[in-house]
Amino acid sequence: MSGNEQKYIQEAFDTNWVAPLGPNVDEFEREIVNYIGANEALAVSSGTAAIHLALSLLNIAKGDSVFCSSLTFVASANPILYQGAEPVFIDSEPDTWNMSPVALERALKDAYLEGNLPKAVIVVNLYGQVAKMDEIQSLCARYDIPIIEDAAESLGSTYKGRVSGTFGEFSIFSFNGNKIITTSGGGALVSPHTELIQRARFLATQARDVAPHYQHSVTGYNYRMSNILAGIGRAQLQVLTDRIEARRKIFERYDQELKQLPGVTFMPELVNTRSNRWLTALTINEEESGITVKELLETLGESNIEARPVWKPLHMQPLFKGNRYYPHDENNHVAKRLFQTGICLPSGSNLTVEEQNRVINCIKKTFFKVTSQGGIL
Ligand SMILES: *Cc1c(COP(=O)(O)O)cnc(C)c1O
């Protein structure tokens, strides 16, 4: 927490706005709009809820298909299942680790020929890095398919000077506890289309018709954000810029200290883009280093350092067995390789230099032990 959260929470208590609406919610929405320059924002109970609302607004239902990045957290695709629609997974490309425009183009062409174009494309910006939006937008425009930008991990990142959250018909953010800023749990749906966000607000509040009694004509949801949590969000948004600076510094130190180790490659940053570096991620080539991700996770774990593997691609999940998937290249399955060789290092904004040194030294020691035994260096 940054310190200012208590002030906004206190205001909510003092004015008795303890409900999923109130002044903090209104202000938080306005501040999100100001920050990213969208027309309209809706604060909701989670990023997952925001994706679900976007799919609902696009009338996605049983029999429809939705394309989605494969290398992501399961929450990107779960709402497709909520709607009874069918996800089709698109592989990553090596420059951003995000949706491969080459694979997307093949998938769209096939779908067009089959007369089964997707109703939406969910594009994820992994670990803060924005996807190749020019290519993806032009492909989606060719077939007139709306983009839902899953910016859960990329709040504050930019692509060619444009801020993440402005690339889709809808974009979503998450304020879950693990994200760069948090409301403990929460999310936002943003869009250039004011009337669609108004409709989302209606759906997220149980879709209550204008009537003197309780009347409902369509299925709604209980997805609004609490006024208390929105207070936390307001204070968090004020420190977002500092957090991005801190995370980028953490990335830079890891990079400087570890990139010369054999087989180590850090997640790239695309030219003309600026990642918030939510998590520092890197890959380890086992042949060059003699070390697997699993071994490194274990040795870090023994030193009480929590690191994580890269997301397991959704096309490899038991949940999505049988769903279609388009690789970057028949001979180059990028997301699968990133999963097998990738690791996320401790990246919290409050990680001290001493703590970071401890991680760096532990990794170096692991490498030197292996390389001195195997004689690779
Ligand atoms: C965290 C996350 C979500 C879901 O957000 P919640 O607020 O936890 O529901 C969706 N997509 C990605 C890529 C995420 O990292």
The ligand as an SDF file (V2000), in Angstrom:
LIG
                    3D

 15 15  0  0  0  0  0  0  0  0999 V2000
   -4.9360  -11.3480  -13.5570 C   0  0  0  0  0  0  0  0  0  0  0  0
   -5.3220  -11.5770  -14.9570 C   0  0  0  0  0  0  0  0  0  0  0  0
   -6.6630  -11.6450  -15.3490 C   0  0  0  0  0  0  0  0  0  0  0  0
   -7.8210  -11.7030  -14.3960 C   0  0  0  0  0  0  0  0  0  0  0  0
   -7.9510  -10.6780  -13.5340 O   0  0  0  0  0  0  0  0  0  0  0  0
   -8.7330  -10.9040  -12.1360 P   0  0  0  0  0  0  0  0  0  0  0  0
   -8.8950   -9.5160  -11.6380 O   0  0  0  0  0  0  0  0  0  0  0  0
   -7.8520  -11.7480  -11.2810 O   0  0  0  0  0  0  0  0  0  0  0  0
  -10.0340  -11.5510  -12.4540 O   0  0  0  0  0  0  0  0  0  0  0  0
   -6.9520  -11.7670  -16.7020 C   0  0  0  0  0  0  0  0  0  0  0  0
   -5.9770  -11.8440  -17.6190 N   0  0  0  0  0  0  0  0  0  0  0  0
   -4.6720  -11.8130  -17.2790 C   0  0  0  0  0  0  0  0  0  0  0  0
   -3.6550  -11.8870  -18.3490 C   0  0  0  0  0  0  0  0  0  0  0  0
   -4.3020  -11.7040  -15.9370 C   0  0  0  0  0  0  0  0  0  0  0  0
   -3.0080  -11.7130  -15.6030 O   0  0  0  0  0  0  0  0  0  0  0  0
  1  2  1  0
  2  3  1  0
  2 14  2  0
  3  4  1  0
  3 10  2  0
  4  5  1  0
  5  6  1  0
  6  7  2  0
  6  8  1  0
  6  9  1  0
 10 11  1  0
 11 12  2  0
 12 13  1  0
 12 14  1  0
 14 15  1  0
M  END
$$$$
